[in-house]
Amino acid sequence: MTDPSRPRRVAMLAPMPSELRPIVRKVPLHRSQLGELPVQSGVIGTTEVVATRTGMGMPSATRAAEAILDAGPVDHVLVVGIAGGVAPGLEIGQVLVPDVVVDGHTGAEYRSSPFGGVAAAGRLQTSNDFTVDPNVVAGLREHGVAAVDMETAAIAAVCQRRGCPWTAFRSISDRIDDGIVDDEVFGLAKPDGSPNYAAVARLFLTRPWRIPRLVRVARDANVATDAAASAAIRACAS
């Protein structure tokens, strides 16, 4: 329950540095502490914002969500970042605010909470497994999945256990069946979401013909991270 003696506090969780960076820049945020946890903090209107990076994947997301809820009072958690588009017609930079998030490993479903007057709609599926298999993509579509990511269901599970409402703002950075992002491209990031410079250098040296594809991936990801951050910030301001 929100303490009426203090402003509303919202925690923004972004998996990778590239997803956190536009939030820090746009608010702007500065380095601080929430309890013992290092965070980026600032104010949007009358809302206190604390933001941190979770790292990639469900285990890292679980730990980060638990840490920020342990560190101090949080009234609402926002998951902010990119997603791979599954549903036909989704455009790069289009923001999905799902009303249902599914754990792709267990089938558990989590429902988001209203936030900032944004109408939540669509089904997001979370999994640790990266795949572009056409049969898997077809199965996702059959189950009404609009997009996929690697963290939201894990964060939602923690929030549900802790009684904290949550909402996801995920922007489409790629379409998982268009062949632009594959295992090799996916491996250019470390588990914490930071760039794997050794892998990048190796790819540039051994497969230079892939550079134009990487440029497109980076451009589309920048569009998506900016859109997700902007949508979450607007919701905080309402």
LUMVEXDREN-494260 format. One record per atom (N, C-alpha, C): x, y, z; atom name; residue number from 1. Coordinates in steps of 0.02 Angstrom, whole numbers, plus 32768, in hexadecimal, padded with zeros to 4 digits. Layout:
 east north   up atom  nr
    X     Y    Z   CA NUM
...
END
This chain:
 east north   up atom  nr
 802A  7FC4 8000    N   1
 8000  8000 8000   CA   1
 802C  803E 8000    C   1
 8019  8070 7FD7    N   2
 803F  80AE 7FD3   CA   2
 803A  80D6 8013    C   2
 8073  80ED 802C    N   3
 8074  8118 8067   CA   3
 8062  815F 8051    C   3
 802A  817B 8069    N   4
 8014  81BD 8052   CA   4
 8044  81F5 8066    C   4
 8073  81E6 8093    N   5
 80A1  821A 80AA   CA   5
 80DC  8223 807A    C   5
 80E3  81F9 8047    N   6
 811A  8200 8018   CA   6
 80FF  81FC 7FD1    C   6
 8126  8216 7FA1    N   7
 8111  8212 7F5A   CA   7
 810F  81CA 7F42    C   7
 80E9  81BF 7F0E    N   8
 80E8  817D 7EEE   CA   8
 812E  816C 7ED4    C   8
 8144  812F 7EDF    N   9
 8185  8119 7EC5   CA   9
 817B  80E1 7E93    C   9
 8198  80EA 7E58    N  10
 8194  80B9 7E23   CA  10
 81DA  809F 7E14    C  10
 81E1  805E 7E0E    N  11
 8221  803F 7DFC   CA  11
 821E  802B 7DB3    C  11
 824F  8042 7D8C    N  12
 8255  802E 7D47   CA  12
 828E  7FFC 7D40    C  12
 827E  7FC1 7D26    N  13
 82AF  7F8C 7D1D   CA  13
 82BC  7F83 7CD3    C  13
 82FA  7F8D 7CBE    N  14
 830E  7F86 7C78   CA  14
 8344  7F50 7C73    C  14
 833B  7F1F 7C49    N  15
 836C  7EE7 7C47   CA  15
 83B3  7EFC 7C34    C  15
 83BB  7F23 7BFF    N  16
 83FD  7F31 7BE4   CA  16
 8410  7F7A 7BEC    C  16
 8451  7F8A 7BEB    N  17
 8466  7FD0 7BEE   CA  17
 8445  7FFB 7BB9    C  17
 843E  7FE0 7B7C    N  18
 8420  8006 7B46   CA  18
 83D6  8015 7B53    C  18
 83B5  7FED 7B7C    N  19
 836F  7FF9 7B8D   CA  19
 8368  802A 7BC7    C  19
 8399  802B 7BF4    N  20
 8399  805A 7C2C   CA  20
 83AF  80A0 7C16    C  20
 83DC  80A3 7BE7    N  21
 83FC  80E3 7BD4   CA  21
 83CA  8119 7BC0    C  21
 8398  810B 7B95    N  22
 836A  8141 7B83   CA  22
 833E  8159 7BBD    C  22
 8331  812D 7BEE    N  23
 830B  8142 7C29   CA  23
 8334  8174 7C51    C  23
 8374  8162 7C5C    N  24
 83A1  818E 7C82   CA  24
 83A7  81D2 7C60    C  24
 83AC  81D1 7C1E    N  25
 83B5  820F 7BF8   CA  25
 8377  823A 7BF7    C  25
 833D  821C 7BEE    N  26
 8300  8242 7BE4   CA  26
 82E3  825F 7C24    C  26
 82ED  823E 7C5E    N  27
 82C9  8256 7C9A   CA  27
 82E3  8299 7CB2    C  27
 8324  82A6 7CC0    N  28
 835C  8278 7CC3   CA  28
 8362  8259 7D09    C  28
 838A  8224 7D0D    N  29
 8396  8203 7D4C   CA  29
 83DF  820C 7D60    C  29
 83EC  8203 7DA1    N  30
 8431  8207 7DBA   CA  30
 843E  81CC 7DE8    C  30
 847C  81BC 7DF1    N  31
 848E  8183 7E1B   CA  31
 847E  8191 7E64    C  31
 8460  8160 7E85    N  32
 8450  8167 7ECC   CA  32
 8449  8122 7EEB    C  32
 842C  811F 7F26    N  33
 8423  80E0 7F49   CA  33
 83D9  80D9 7F5D    C  33
 83BF  809E 7F57    N  34
 837E  808D 7F75   CA  34
 838E  8058 7FA9    C  34
 8390  806D 7FE8    N  35
 83AA  8041 801C   CA  35
 83F3  8033 800D    C  35
 8405  7FF3 8004    N  36
 844A  7FE0 7FF4   CA  36
 8454  7FD5 7FAA    C  36
 8420  7FDF 7F82    N  37
 8423  7FCE 7F3A   CA  37
 8434  800C 7F11    C  37
 846A  8009 7EE9    N  38
 8479  8041 7EBB   CA  38
 8444  8045 7E85    C  38
 8429  8080 7E7A    N  39
 83F5  808B 7E48   CA  39
 8401  80CD 7E25    C  39
 83DA  80DA 7DF1    N  40
 83D4  811C 7DD3   CA  40
 8392  8139 7DEB    C  40
 8391  8177 7E01    N  41
 8353  8192 7E1D   CA  41
 8346  81D8 7E03    C  41
 8306  81EB 7E06    N  42
 82F1  822D 7DF0   CA  42
 82A8  8236 7DFE    C  42
 828B  826A 7DE1    N  43
 8245  827A 7DEC   CA  43
 8223  8289 7DA9    C  43
 81E8  826C 7DA0    N  44
 81BE  827C 7D66   CA  44
 817D  8298 7D82    C  44
 8172  82D9 7D7B    N  45
 8138  82F8 7D99   CA  45
 813B  82F1 7DE5    C  45
 810B  82CD 7E02    N  46
 810B  82C1 7E4A   CA  46
 811F  827A 7E5B    C  46
 8138  8255 7E29    N  47
 814A  820F 7E33   CA  47
 8195  8207 7E3A    C  47
 81AA  81E7 7E70    N  48
 81F0  81D4 7E78   CA  48
 81FE  8197 7E4C    C  48
 8235  8199 7E28    N  49
 8248  8162 7DFC   CA  49
 828C  8147 7E11    C  49
 828F  8105 7E19    N  50
 82CF  80E4 7E22   CA  50
 82D6  80B1 7DEA    C  50
 8310  80AD 7DCC    N  51
 8319  8080 7D93   CA  51
 835A  8059 7D9B    C  51
 8358  801C 7D82    N  52
 8394  7FF2 7D85   CA  52
 8392  7FC1 7D4C    C  52
 83CC  7FA5 7D3D    N  53
 83D2  7F73 7D08   CA  53
 83CD  7F2E 7D27    C  53
 83A8  7F01 7D06    N  54
 839F  7EBE 7D22   CA  54
 83D1  7E8B 7D07    C  54
 83ED  7E97 7CCB    N  55
 8410  7E62 7CA8   CA  55
 83DE  7E3A 7C80    C  55
 83F8  7E10 7C53    N  56
 83CD  7DEA 7C26   CA  56
 83B8  7DA7 7C44    C  56
 837B  7D92 7C35    N  57
 8363  7D51 7C49   CA  57
 833B  7D51 7C8A    C  57
 8316  7D1C 7C93    N  58
 82E8  7D18 7CCC   CA  58
 830B  7D15 7D10    C  58
 8340  7CEE 7D19    N  59
 8361  7CED 7D5B   CA  59
 837A  7D32 7D70    C  59
 839B  7D55 7D42    N  60
 83B4  7D99 7D52   CA  60
 837B  7DC8 7D61    C  60
 8345  7DC3 7D3B    N  61
 830B  7DEF 7D46   CA  61
 82EB  7DE1 7D8A    C  61
 82E7  7DA2 7D9D    N  62
 82CB  7D91 7DDF   CA  62
 82F4  7DB0 7E16    C  62
 8336  7DA9 7E12    N  63
 8362  7DC5 7E46   CA  63
 835C  7E11 7E4A    C  63
 8359  7E32 7E10    N  64
 8355  7E7B 7E10   CA  64
 8313  7E93 7E2D    C  64
 82DC  7E71 7E1C    N  65
 829B  7E85 7E36   CA  65
 8298  7E7C 7E82    C  65
 82B2  7E45 7E9A    N  66
 82B4  7E39 7EE2   CA  66
 82DE  7E6E 7F05    C  66
 8317  7E7E 7EE6    N  67
 8345  7EAE 7F06   CA  67
 8326  7EF3 7F0B    C  67
 8303  7F09 7ED7    N  68
 82E8  7F4E 7EDA   CA  68
 82AC  7F51 7F09    C  68
 8285  7F1B 7F0E    N  69
 824D  7F1B 7F3D   CA  69
 8265  7F13 7F85    C  69
 829E  7EF3 7F8E    N  70
 82BB  7EED 7FD1   CA  70
 82DA  7F2F 7FE8    C  70
 82F2  7F58 7FB8    N  71
 831A  7F92 7FC9   CA  71
 82F2  7FCB 7FE7    C  71
 82B2  7FD0 7FD6    N  72
 828A  8007 7FF0   CA  72
 8244  8004 7FD4    C  72
 8217  802E 7FEC    N  73
 81D1  802C 7FD5   CA  73
 81CB  803D 7F8B    C  73
 81A8  8014 7F67    N  74
 819A  801F 7F1F   CA  74
 814F  8015 7F15    C  74
 812E  8044 7EF5    N  75
 80E5  8041 7EEB   CA  75
 80D2  801F 7EAA    C  75
 80FE  8021 7E79    N  76
 80EE  8003 7E38   CA  76
 8130  7FF3 7E14    C  76
 8133  7FBA 7DF4    N  77
 816E  7FA6 7DCD   CA  77
 815D  7FAB 7D83    C  77
 8189  7FCB 7D5D    N  78
 8183  7FCE 7D15   CA  78
 81BD  7FA7 7CF6    C  78
 81AD  7F7A 7CC8    N  79
 81E0  7F58 7CA1   CA  79
 81E6  7F7C 7C5F    C  79
 8221  7F96 7C4F    N  80
 822A  7FC2 7C15   CA  80
 8261  7FA7 7BE8    C  80
 8250  7F9B 7BA9    N  81
 8283  7F82 7B7C   CA  81
 8267  7F6B 7B3A    C  81
 828C  7F3F 7B19    N  82
 827B  7F29 7AD5   CA  82
 825E  7EE3 7AD6    C  82
 8240  7ED1 7A9E    N  83
 8223  7E8E 7A96   CA  83
 8227  7E7B 7A4C    C  83
 8224  7E39 7A40    N  84
 8221  7E20 79FC   CA  84
 81D9  7E19 79E6    C  84
 81C8  7E35 79AD    N  85
 8183  7E32 7996   CA  85
 8170  7DEE 797A    C  85
 8136  7DD6 798C    N  86
 811B  7D96 7974   CA  86
 80DE  7DA1 7949    C  86
 80AF  7DCA 7961    N  87
 8071  7DD5 793D   CA  87
 807E  7DFB 78FC    C  87
 805D  7DE7 78C6    N  88
 8066  7E0B 7886   CA  88
 8051  7E54 788E    C  88
 8075  7E80 786B    N  89
 8061  7EC6 7869   CA  89
 8081  7EF2 789D    C  89
 80A4  7ED5 78CD    N  90
 80C6  7EFF 78FF   CA  90
 8101  7F23 78DE    C  90
 8108  7F63 78EC    N  91
 813C  7F8C 78CE   CA  91
 8175  7F96 78FF    C  91
 81B1  7FA1 78E3    N  92
 81EB  7FB1 790D   CA  92
 81DB  7FF2 7933    C  92
 81E6  7FF1 7975    N  93
 81D8  802B 799E   CA  93
 8192  802D 79BA    C  93
 8167  8000 79A5    N  94
 8123  7FFD 79C1   CA  94
 8126  7FE3 7A08    C  94
 8103  8005 7A36    N  95
 8106  7FF3 7A7D   CA  95
 80CC  7FC6 7A8E    C  95
 80DD  7F8E 7AAD    N  96
 80AB  7F5F 7AC6   CA  96
 80A7  7F65 7B12    C  96
 806B  7F71 7B2B    N  97
 805E  7F70 7B73   CA  97
 8030  7F35 7B7F    C  97
 804C  7EFA 7B8D    N  98
 8022  7EBE 7B90   CA  98
 7FF7  7EBB 7BCE    C  98
 7FBB  7E9F 7BC5    N  99
 7F92  7E94 7C00   CA  99
 7FA0  7E4F 7C1E    C  99
 7FBD  7E22 7BF7    N 100
 7FCE  7DDF 7C10   CA 100
 8016  7DCF 7BFB    C 100
 803D  7DB5 7C2A    N 101
 8080  7D9D 7C1C   CA 101
 8083  7D54 7C30    C 101
 809F  7D2B 7C04    N 102
 80A1  7CE3 7C0F   CA 102
 80E9  7CCC 7C18    C 102
 80F4  7CA2 7C4B    N 103
 8135  7C81 7C53   CA 103
 8136  7C47 7C21    C 103
 8162  7C4C 7BF0    N 104
 8165  7C19 7BBC   CA 104
 817C  7BD6 7BD3    C 104
 819A  7BD2 7C0F    N 105
 81B2  7B92 7C29   CA 105
 817E  7B6E 7C53    C 105
 8156  7B94 7C78    N 106
 8125  7B75 7CA5   CA 106
 80DD  7B7E 7C8E    C 106
 80D1  7BAE 7C62    N 107
 808D  7BBE 7C4E   CA 107
 8069  7BED 7C7E    C 107
 8089  7C00 7CB5    N 108
 8069  7C2E 7CE4   CA 108
 805B  7C71 7CC3    C 108
 8021  7C8D 7CD3    N 109
 800C  7CCD 7CB6   CA 109
 8009  7D03 7CED    C 109
 801D  7D3F 7CDB    N 110
 801D  7D77 7D09   CA 110
 7FFB  7DB2 7CE7    C 110
 7FCE  7DD2 7D0C    N 111
 7FA8  7E0B 7CF1   CA 111
 7FC5  7E4C 7D0C    C 111
 7FCF  7E7A 7CDE    N 112
 7FEB  7EBB 7CF0   CA 112
 7FB7  7EE7 7D12    C 112
 7FCE  7F1C 7D32    N 113
 7FA2  7F4B 7D54   CA 113
 7F9D  7F8B 7D2D    C 113
 7F64  7FAD 7D2F    N 114
 7F5D  7FEE 7D0C   CA 114
 7F92  801F 7D25    C 114
 7FAC  8047 7CF6    N 115
 7FDD  8079 7D09   CA 115
 7FDC  80B3 7CD7    C 115
 7FD7  80EF 7CF1    N 116
 7FDD  812B 7CC8   CA 116
 7FA8  8132 7C94    C 116
 7F6F  8113 7C9D    N 117
 7F39  8119 7C6D   CA 117
 7F45  80F4 7C2C    C 117
 7F78  80CA 7C2A    N 118
 7F88  80A4 7BED   CA 118
 7F5D  8066 7BE9    C 118
 7F3F  805B 7BAF    N 119
 7F16  801F 7BA5   CA 119
 7F43  7FE4 7B95    C 119
 7F46  7FB3 7BC2    N 120
 7F6F  7F78 7BB6   CA 120
 7F4A  7F46 7B8A    C 120
 7F6D  7F2A 7B5A    N 121
 7F4F  7EF8 7B2D   CA 121
 7F86  7ECF 7B0D    C 121
 7F78  7E90 7B03    N 122
 7FA8  7E64 7AE1   CA 122
 7FC9  7E33 7B11    C 122
 7FE5  7E00 7AF3    N 123
 8002  7DC9 7B19   CA 123
 804D  7DC6 7B0B    C 123
 8075  7DCA 7B3F    N 124
 80BE  7DC7 7B3B   CA 124
 80D5  7D86 7B59    C 124
 8104  7D64 7B39    N 125
 811F  7D26 7B56   CA 125
 8169  7D2E 7B66    C 125
 817C  7D16 7BA1    N 126
 81C1  7D1B 7BB9   CA 126
 81E1  7CD7 7BBA    C 126
 821F  7CD3 7BA3    N 127
 8244  7C94 7BA4   CA 127
 828E  7CA3 7BA6    C 127
 82B5  7C75 7BC4    N 128
 82FD  7C7A 7BC1   CA 128
 8319  7C64 7B7E    C 128
 82F0  7C44 7B56    N 129
 8307  7C26 7B17   CA 129
 82FC  7C56 7ADD    C 129
 8332  7C64 7ABA    N 130
 832D  7C8D 7A7D   CA 130
 8320  7C5E 7A42    C 130
 82ED  7C6C 7A1B    N 131
 82DE  7C40 79E2   CA 131
 82C2  7C68 79A8    C 131
 82D4  7C51 796C    N 132
 82B6  7C6C 792F   CA 132
 8298  7C32 7907    C 132
 828F  7BF8 7927    N 133
 8274  7BBE 7906   CA 133
 822D  7BCD 78EC    C 133
 8220  7BC3 78AC    N 134
 81DE  7BD3 7890   CA 134
 81A5  7BAE 78B2    C 134
 81B1  7B70 78C7    N 135
 817D  7B4A 78E8   CA 135
 816C  7B68 792C    C 135
 81A0  7B7F 7950    N 136
 8194  7B9F 7991   CA 136
 816E  7BE0 7987    C 136
 8183  7C07 7956    N 137
 8161  7C47 7949   CA 137
 8117  7C3B 7937    C 137
 810A  7C08 790F    N 138
 80C5  7BF8 78FC   CA 138
 809D  7BE5 793A    C 138
 80BB  7BBF 7967    N 139
 8099  7BAC 79A5   CA 139
 8089  7BE7 79D1    C 139
 80B8  7C16 79D5    N 140
 80AC  7C53 79FC   CA 140
 8070  7C7A 79DF    C 140
 806E  7C7F 799E    N 141
 8036  7CA3 797F   CA 141
 7FF4  7C80 798B    C 141
 7FF5  7C3F 7989    N 142
 7FB7  7C19 7995   CA 142
 7F9C  7C26 79DB    C 142
 7FCA  7C34 7A0A    N 143
 7FB5  7C41 7A4F   CA 143
 7FAA  7C8C 7A5C    C 143
 7FAB  7CB4 7A28    N 144
 7F9B  7CFB 7A2F   CA 144
 7FD3  7D25 7A4B    C 144
 8011  7D0C 7A49    N 145
 8049  7D33 7A63   CA 145
 805C  7D6A 7A31    C 145
 805F  7DA7 7A4A    N 146
 8070  7DE0 7A1F   CA 146
 80BB  7DEC 7A1B    C 146
 80DF  7DDE 7A52    N 147
 8126  7DEC 7A54   CA 147
 8146  7DC1 7A8A    C 147
 8189  7DBD 7A87    N 148
 81AE  7D94 7AB8   CA 148
 81E7  7DBD 7AD6    C 148
 81F8  7DAC 7B14    N 149
 8232  7DC9 7B35   CA 149
 8250  7D95 7B64    C 149
 827F  7DAA 7B8E    N 150
 82A3  7D7B 7BB8   CA 150
 82A0  7D8C 7C03    C 150
 8277  7DBE 7C16    N 151
 8278  7DD3 7C5C   CA 151
 8234  7DDF 7C7C    C 151
 8203  7DF6 7C57    N 152
 81C7  7E12 7C76   CA 152
 81A2  7DE2 7CA3    C 152
 8198  7DA4 7C8E    N 153
 8173  7D74 7CB8   CA 153
 8196  7D68 7CFA    C 153
 81D9  7D67 7CF9    N 154
 81FE  7D5C 7D37   CA 154
 81F3  7D96 7D67    C 154
 81F4  7DD4 7D4D    N 155
 81E8  7E0E 7D77   CA 155
 81A0  7E0F 7D90    C 155
 8172  7DFD 7D64    N 156
 812B  7DFB 7D77   CA 156
 811F  7DC8 7DAF    C 156
 8142  7D90 7DAC    N 157
 813A  7D5C 7DE0   CA 157
 8150  7D77 7E24    C 157
 8189  7D9B 7E25    N 158
 81A1  7DB8 7E63   CA 158
 816F  7DEB 7E7D    C 158
 8157  7E16 7E51    N 159
 8127  7E4A 7E65   CA 159
 80E7  7E2B 7E80    C 159
 80D0  7DF6 7E61    N 160
 8093  7DD5 7E79   CA 160
 809D  7DB8 7EBF    C 160
 80D6  7D99 7ECA    N 161
 80E4  7D7E 7F0D   CA 161
 80E8  7DB5 7F41    C 161
 8102  7DEE 7F2D    N 162
 810E  7E25 7F5C   CA 162
 80D3  7E56 7F60    C 162
 80A0  7E4B 7F38    N 163
 8066  7E78 7F3B   CA 163
 8072  7EBC 7F1D    C 163
 80A0  7EC0 7EED    N 164
 80B0  7F01 7ECD   CA 164
 8096  7F01 7E86    C 164
 806D  7F32 7E73    N 165
 8054  7F35 7E2E   CA 165
 808D  7F42 7DFC    C 165
 8083  7F2A 7DC0    N 166
 80B6  7F31 7D8C   CA 166
 8096  7F3D 7D48    C 166
 80BD  7F5C 7D1C    N 167
 80A7  7F68 7CD7   CA 167
 80E6  7F64 7CAB    C 167
 80DE  7F49 7C6F    N 168
 8117  7F44 7C40   CA 168
 810D  7F73 7C05    C 168
 8143  7F94 7BF2    N 169
 8146  7FBC 7BB6   CA 169
 817D  7F9F 7B89    C 169
 8169  7F78 7B59    N 170
 8199  7F55 7B2D   CA 170
 818F  7F6E 7AE5    C 170
 81C5  7F84 7AC7    N 171
 81C1  7F9E 7A83   CA 171
 81E1  7F6C 7A53    C 171
 81C4  7F65 7A18    N 172
 81DB  7F33 79E8   CA 172
 821D  7F4A 79C8    C 172
 8251  7F21 79D1    N 173
 8293  7F30 79B4   CA 173
 82A2  7F05 7977    C 173
 827F  7ECD 7970    N 174
 8289  7EA0 7938   CA 174
 824D  7E72 7933    C 174
 8247  7E51 78FA    N 175
 8213  7E1E 78F1   CA 175
 8236  7DDB 78F1    C 175
 8221  7DAE 791C    N 176
 824B  7D73 7928   CA 176
 824E  7D43 78EE    C 176
 8225  7D4E 78BB    N 177
 8227  7D21 7881   CA 177
 8244  7D42 7842    C 177
 8262  7D7D 7849    N 178
 827C  7D9E 780D   CA 178
 82C6  7D90 7800    C 178
 82E6  7D6A 782D    N 179
 832B  7D56 7822   CA 179
 835F  7D8A 7832    C 179
 834B  7DC4 7849    N 180
 837B  7DF9 7858   CA 180
 83A3  7DE9 7897    C 180
 8380  7DD2 78CB    N 181
 83A1  7DBF 790A   CA 181
 83A4  7D73 790D    C 181
 83E0  7D58 7915    N 182
 83E9  7D10 791B   CA 182
 8416  7D02 7957    C 182
 842A  7CC3 795F    N 183
 8452  7CB0 7999   CA 183
 8494  7CD6 799B    C 183
 84B2  7CE2 7961    N 184
 84F2  7D05 795F   CA 184
 84EA  7D4D 7976    C 184
 84B8  7D6F 795D    N 185
 84AB  7DB4 7972   CA 185
 8499  7DB6 79BC    C 185
 846F  7D87 79D2    N 186
 845A  7D84 7A18   CA 186
 8496  7D7D 7A46    C 186
 84CA  7D58 7A2F    N 187
 8505  7D4D 7A58   CA 187
 8534  7D88 7A5D    C 187
 8522  7DC0 7A3E    N 188
 854D  7DFB 7A42   CA 188
 8542  7E22 7A83    C 188
 8514  7E0A 7AAC    N 189
 8509  7E28 7AEF   CA 189
 851A  7DF5 7B24    C 189
 8537  7E0C 7B5B    N 190
 8546  7DE2 7B95   CA 190
 8505  7DD6 7BBC    C 190
 8506  7DA6 7BEC    N 191
 84CA  7D9A 7C13   CA 191
 84B0  7DD7 7C39    C 191
 84DD  7E05 7C4B    N 192
 84C6  7E41 7C6F   CA 192
 84AB  7E77 7C3F    C 192
 84AB  7E67 7BFE    N 193
 8491  7E95 7BCC   CA 193
 84C5  7EC4 7BAF    C 193
 8502  7EC4 7BCB    N 194
 8536  7EF0 7BB0   CA 194
 8554  7ED1 7B71    C 194
 8573  7EFA 7B45    N 195
 858D  7EDF 7B06   CA 195
 85C6  7EAD 7B12    C 195
 85C5  7E78 7AEA    N 196
 85FC  7E47 7AEA   CA 196
 862D  7E5D 7AB4    C 196
 865C  7E88 7AC6    N 197
 8687  7EA7 7A94   CA 197
 86B2  7E73 7A70    C 197
 86C6  7E3E 7A93    N 198
 86EE  7E0A 7A72   CA 198
 86C6  7DE9 7A3B    C 198
 8686  7DDB 7A49    N 199
 865C  7DBB 7A16   CA 199
 864F  7DEB 79DC    C 199
 8647  7E2B 79EB    N 200
 863C  7E5D 79B6   CA 200
 867A  7E60 7989    C 200
 86B5  7E64 79A8    N 201
 86F3  7E68 7981   CA 201
 86FD  7E29 7956    C 201
 86ED  7DF0 7973    N 202
 86F5  7DB1 794E   CA 202
 86C7  7DAF 7912    C 202
 8689  7DC6 791B    N 203
 865A  7DC6 78E3   CA 203
 8671  7DF6 78AD    C 203
 8689  7E31 78C0    N 204
 869F  7E62 788F   CA 204
 86DA  7E47 7867    C 204
 8706  7E21 7888    N 205
 8742  7E07 7866   CA 205
 8732  7DCC 7839    C 205
 8706  7DA1 7850    N 206
 86FA  7D62 782C   CA 206
 86BD  7D64 77FE    C 206
 868E  7D91 780C    N 207
 8650  7D94 77E4   CA 207
 863D  7DDC 77D5    C 207
 866A  7E01 77B4    N 208
 865D  7E48 77A9   CA 208
 861F  7E56 7780    C 208
 8608  7E26 7758    N 209
 85CC  7E31 7730   CA 209
 858D  7E38 775B    C 209
 8594  7E27 779B    N 210
 855A  7E2D 77C8   CA 210
 8554  7E73 77E7    C 210
 8585  7E9D 77DA    N 211
 8585  7EE0 77F9   CA 211
 8546  7F08 77E8    C 211
 852F  7F09 77A9    N 212
 84F1  7F2E 779B   CA 212
 84B6  7F16 77C4    C 212
 84B2  7ED4 77CF    N 213
 847B  7EB9 77F8   CA 213
 8481  7ED2 783F    C 213
 84BF  7ED4 785A    N 214
 84C8  7EEC 789E   CA 214
 84B6  7F36 78A4    C 214
 84C5  7F5C 7871    N 215
 84B3  7FA3 7871   CA 215
 8467  7FAA 7875    C 215
 8443  7F81 7850    N 216
 83FA  7F84 7852   CA 216
 83E0  7F6F 7897    C 216
 83FD  7F3A 78B3    N 217
 83E8  7F23 78F5   CA 217
 83F1  7F5B 7928    C 217
 842C  7F7C 7926    N 218
 843A  7FB1 7956   CA 218
 840A  7FEC 794C    C 218
 83FD  7FFE 790D    N 219
 83CF  8035 78FF   CA 219
 8389  8027 7919    C 219
 8370  7FEB 790A    N 220
 832D  7FD9 7920   CA 220
 8328  7FD4 796C    C 220
 835D  7FBB 798B    N 221
 835E  7FB7 79D5   CA 221
 835C  7FFC 79F4    C 221
 8381  802B 79D6    N 222
 8380  8070 79F0   CA 222
 833B  808F 79EB    C 222
 8319  8083 79B3    N 223
 82D5  809C 79AB   CA 223
 82A8  807F 79E1    C 223
 82AF  803E 79ED    N 224
 8283  801B 7A1C   CA 224
 8291  8030 7A64    C 224
 82D0  8034 7A77    N 225
 82DF  8047 7ABD   CA 225
 82C8  808E 7ACC    C 225
 82CF  80BA 7A9B    N 226
 82B7  80FF 7AA4   CA 226
 826B  8101 7AAC    C 226
 8248  80D9 7A83    N 227
 81FF  80D9 7A86   CA 227
 81E6  80BC 7AC8    C 227
 8205  8086 7AE0    N 228
 81F0  8068 7B1F   CA 228
 81FB  8098 7B59    C 228
 8236  80B9 7B5A    N 229
 8244  80E9 7B90   CA 229
 8213  8123 7B8E    C 229
 8205  813D 7B53    N 230
 81D7  8176 7B4E   CA 230
 8191  8164 7B66    C 230
 817A  8128 7B54    N 231
 8137  8113 7B68   CA 231
 8132  810B 7BB3    C 231
 8165  80ED 7BD2    N 232
 8164  80E4 7C1B   CA 232
 8167  8127 7C3F    C 232
 8190  8155 7C25    N 233
 8196  8197 7C45   CA 233
 8154  81BE 7C40    C 233
 8134  81BB 7C05    N 234
 80F3  81DD 7BFD   CA 234
 80C0  81C1 7C2F    C 234
 80C1  817F 7C38    N 235
 8091  8161 7C67   CA 235
 809F  8178 7CAE    C 235
 80DE  817F 7CC0    N 236
 80EF  8197 7D03   CA 236
 80D8  81DE 7D0E    C 236
 80D8  8205 7CD9    N 237
 80C7  824C 7CDE   CA 237
 807C  8257 7CE3    C 237
 8053  8223 7CD0    N 238
 800A  822D 7CCF   CA 238
 7FEB  8226 7D14    C 238
END
